[in-house]
Amino acid sequence: MVKVSVFYPNGPGAKFDMNYYLKLHMPMVQQKLGTALKGLSVEEGLGGMPPGSPAPYLAGCDLLFDSVDEFGAAFTQHGAAIQADIPNYTNTQPTIQISLVKL
């Protein structure tokens, strides 16, 4: 299993519309990636370490795929549309990591 993690960094002036993300962006992502997408989760940053400090990320999501090739095929076909929607919910640039799930 491969996990694609997308993190939206926090910082001065950073904005994130979680309502838009949950109700419009993520359903669009699910529809476009189709059966290649095996699962997903969305998180909202609450804080960092030490407790009480700001969260390093406003939000994040994890997308699960059977393989890097399946992710690549789905994203190659629909990535431009998915990325074009980013300015509708944030003014930050996401950080993306692809990981092999070990446990």
C-alpha positions in Angstrom: 0.0 0.0 0.0 1.2 3.5 -0.9 0.2 6.6 1.0 0.3 10.1 -0.5 0.3 12.7 2.2 -0.5 16.3 1.5 0.3 18.9 4.1 -0.8 22.6 4.1 1.8 24.6 6.0 0.8 27.1 8.7 2.4 30.6 8.8 1.8 34.3 8.9 -1.3 35.1 6.7 -1.9 31.4 5.9 -5.6 30.6 5.3 -7.5 27.3 4.9 -11.2 26.8 4.2 -11.9 23.4 5.8 -15.6 23.6 4.9 -14.8 24.0 1.2 -12.1 21.3 1.4 -14.4 18.7 3.0 -17.6 19.5 1.0 -16.2 20.3 -2.5 -12.5 19.5 -3.0 -12.3 16.1 -1.4 -15.4 14.7 -3.1 -14.0 16.0 -6.4 -10.7 14.2 -5.7 -12.6 11.0 -4.9 -14.6 11.2 -8.1 -11.6 12.0 -10.3 -9.2 9.3 -8.8 -12.0 6.7 -8.9 -11.3 3.1 -8.0 -7.5 3.8 -7.9 -8.1 5.6 -4.6 -8.4 2.9 -1.8 -9.0 5.2 1.1 -8.5 8.7 2.5 -8.4 10.7 5.7 -8.4 14.5 6.4 -6.9 16.2 9.4 -7.1 19.7 10.8 -4.1 21.0 12.7 -4.8 21.8 16.3 -1.3 22.5 17.7 2.3 21.6 17.8 5.0 20.8 20.4 5.3 22.0 23.0 1.6 22.0 23.8 0.0 25.3 23.2 2.3 26.2 20.2 0.7 26.7 16.8 0.2 23.7 14.5 3.0 23.5 11.8 0.3 22.5 9.3 -3.2 24.0 8.9 -4.5 20.7 7.5 -3.5 17.5 5.8 -4.8 14.5 4.0 -3.7 11.0 3.3 -4.7 9.2 0.1 -4.1 5.4 -0.2 -3.3 3.5 -3.4 -2.2 -0.1 -4.1 1.0 1.1 -5.8 2.9 4.2 -6.9 2.0 3.2 -10.5 -1.7 3.3 -9.8 -1.3 6.7 -8.1 0.8 8.0 -11.0 -1.7 6.9 -13.6 -4.7 8.4 -11.8 -2.8 11.7 -11.0 -1.4 12.0 -14.5 -4.9 12.0 -15.9 -6.6 14.3 -13.3 -3.8 16.1 -11.4 -4.2 19.4 -13.3 -7.9 19.7 -12.3 -7.2 18.7 -8.7 -4.3 21.2 -8.4 -6.3 24.0 -10.2 -8.8 23.9 -7.3 -6.2 24.6 -4.6 -6.6 28.5 -4.6 -10.3 28.0 -3.8 -9.5 26.8 -0.3 -6.0 27.9 0.6 -3.3 30.5 -0.1 -0.5 28.0 0.8 1.4 25.6 -1.3 1.1 22.0 -0.1 4.0 19.7 0.7 3.5 16.2 -0.7 5.2 13.0 0.4 4.7 9.5 -1.1 5.3 6.7 1.4 5.3 3.0 1.4 3.0 1.8 4.3 5.0 -0.7 6.4 2.5 -1.3 9.3 
